[in-house]
Amino acid sequence: MIKELQLLGMSRNEAIVYWALVKSGPCRAGALIEELDIHRNIVYQALEHLIYKGYAAKISVRGVWQYQITEPGVILSNLKRHEDVARSVIEEISSFSRNAARFIKVHEGVDSYRRYWSAALERVPVGTIDYVAGGNTEYWSEFMGKSYLDAYWKICREKEIRWKTLYFGVTDAERKFLRSAPLNVEARNCTGPVPQAFTGNFNIIHDSVILHTMQKPPRIIEMRDEAMVPMFQNYFDILWHQAEAIL
């Protein structure tokens, strides 16, 4: 639990003292010092920080000062405030970085691959179309896992993201997945011989081209380049107009 509390924004000492308060209930600082075998100054400092952040309160019981945790929901409220601040900071940074140098970045490994998709959508405008060439949407959804996929769909709904998906061979299961996807989807299938199964896609979304593979280790090559986007968009459009509608 200490590591989890640290991930939520507490320092290690704050997390240790907070968790001790959770387990002990209201108590004096001396009881915490004795239980934790931590220097008294560190315990008092951690308690002060927890009070400042709203995680703990100091109360007088018959003239004796005791400490106790506040409503646990404060943890979520603080995260929400931090999220709002983070969005504001991101917008401010973006205003200075619109003309930043083009770059190519590799995201490798399962966690990095999954996190990328939500992060990518956070920065795109409302109503953005995600052009997908290669299909594999059913396999991709299984690979993402429920929690990451739920977060992805949530952002899609909030930002009214749409898919234009180009398949090179489509299964009945993928047709079913496309019909059940909680966003606006157009899909077409390029007919003709396909030499081998596709294990990845390229996507064109906003100002980036994304090359990705779901083979192990999964990886994404993100290319943010104003010259690359229209070039790949031309390839996509040519294939799209030659393909047959699925949905």
N, C-alpha and C positions, 0 to 999 in steps of 0.2 A: 504493500500500500504506500510505502514511503516514496518509491519511484513514481507511482501514479500521481501522487500529490505534487511531486516536483514537476511533472509534465504539465500539471494544471497551474503552475506559476509560483509555487512556494519554493523557498530555498530548502536545502536539506535539513537544517536545524529547525526551521519553521514546520516542516512536514513531520519531523520526529516529535516535536512538542505538541503539535495539533493532534496527531494520532494518539498520543498519550492522553490528551484531554478527552478525546472521543471515548476511549476505553474506560477512563476513570470517572468521568462525569465531573461536576463542579468540585474544585479542590484548590488548596493553597499552593503557591509557587514552591514552597519548601517540600511538599509531597512530590511534586514533579522532579525537583532537583535530586531528591533521594532515590526516586524510582529510576531515573534515566542515567544517573551517575555522570552528569554533564556539569561543567562549571556553572555556578549560579548566574554569572554575568551573561553567559550565552543563553540560558533559559529565560532570563528576564528580557533580554534583547529580542528573542524570538517571540515572546508573549506580546511585547509592545508592537512588533511588526504585524502579528496576527490581528491585534486589536485595530491597528491602523487600516488594515486591508478589509476589516469587517468579518473576519473568520472567528474571532473570539471576543469575549466581553469580560470586563472586570466588575465584580459586584461585591457589596459589603453584606456579610452575613453575621449579624450580632457583633458588629464592630471589627470583623476579621475579613480581609480582602481575599476573595476567591476568584478563580478564573473558570470560564466554561465556554464551550463552542456556541456560536450563534446558529441560526437556522441553516442547515446544510445547503439549501437552495442558493445561498449567497455565492457559492462556488460557481454555479452556472451563471448567475447575474454578472459576476466579475468577468467571466469568460466572454459574455456577450458585449460588455463594455470594451474589453480588449479587442474583440473582433471589429467593433465599430471604429476604434482608433486605428487598427491595422488597415482597414479599408480606406480611411482618410489618408493615412501615410502612403499607401500604395498609389492612390490617385495623385497625390502631390508629387511623388517620385516619377510617376508616369508622365506628368506634365513636363518634366525636365528631360525625360529620356525618349521622347517620341522620335527624336532624330539620332538616337544612339546608333553606334556602328552595327552593321549586320553581324550575325553570328550563327554558328552551328554548335549545337549542344547535344550531348549524348546522355540519355537517362537509361541506366542499366540496372537490372534486378527487379524482382517482383514488386517490392514495396515502392521503388522509384517509378516503375511503370504504372502502377495503380494510382499513385498520388498525382502523376502528371495530368491525367485526364480532368480531374476536378480543378486543378490549378490552371490548366489551359483555358477552361471555360470562364473562370473568374474574371479574366481580363478582356474578354470579347464583348462587343456591343450587343445590345438587345436585338433580337431578330436575326442573329448571325446564322448562316447556312454552313453546316459541316459537310463538305464534299468528301465522300468515302469511296475509294476505288479498291475493290478487292473483296468486299463482302466480309465473310467470317463473323458476322455480328452475333450469331448464336454462341459460337465458341468464345468470342471476346467477352460476352456477358458472363459466362461461366468462369472465365479466367479472372475477371474483375472481382468476383465475390459479392455477396449480397450487400454488405455495408458500404463498400465503395460504389457499387452500382446504384444503390439508393441515393447516395450523396450526389452522384452524377445526374441522375434523373431529376433530382430536386432543383439543381442549378439550371438544367435544361428548361424546366417548366417556368422558373422564375424569369429567365432571360429569353423565353420563347425561341429557343434554339431549334432549328430544323435540320433534318438529314436529307441529303440526296445521295443515295447509296447505289453504287454500280457493282453488280455481281458478274463473275465469270463462272457461272454454274451455281444454281441455287437449289437447296433442298426444301422439302416440305416443312421441315422443322424450322428452317430459317424464315420461310414465308409466315409461319405461325408466330415466330418471335417478332417479326416486323409489324404484324397486325396488332400485337399486344403492347408494343413499345409506347410508353406514355409521352410521345411527342409527335409532331408532324413529320411524316416520312414519305418521301418519294423513292421508289426503287425500280431499277431496270436491270435486265440481264443481257449480257453480251453472249450471243449464241456462237457456236463453232467449237472446234476442238481445243481443249485445254490440256497442255502437256503434263501438268502435275497439279496436285492440290495446293491452293494458296494458304500460306501460314502467316500472312501479314497483309497490311494495306499501305496505301499512302492516302493521307488526308490533306485537304486544303481548307484551312479555317482561319478566317480573318487575315492576318498578315504573315502567316506561317505555313510552311509545307512540312508535314510530319511523315516520316518513313518509319514503319514499325513492324517488328516481328514478334510473334507469340511463341517462338521456339525458345528453348532454355539456353542461356538466360535471356528472358525477354528484354528487348531494348527499343528505345525510340531515338531516332535522330531528328532533332528539331532544327529546321532551317528557317530563320527569320531574315528574309532577304526580299526586297521589293522587286527584284528581277525574277526570282524563282516562282513567286506566286502566280503571275499571269502565264508563265511558261507551262507550269503544271496544269493550270486551269484550262489552257487550250487543249492539252492532251485529254483531260477529263471530258471537256465539252464535245470533242470529236467522237469519243467512244460513247458518250451519253446519247447522242443523236442517232447512233447506229444501233443502239440497244433496244430491246423490247420491254414494254412496261410490265412490272410485276404488281405494283400497287398503284 
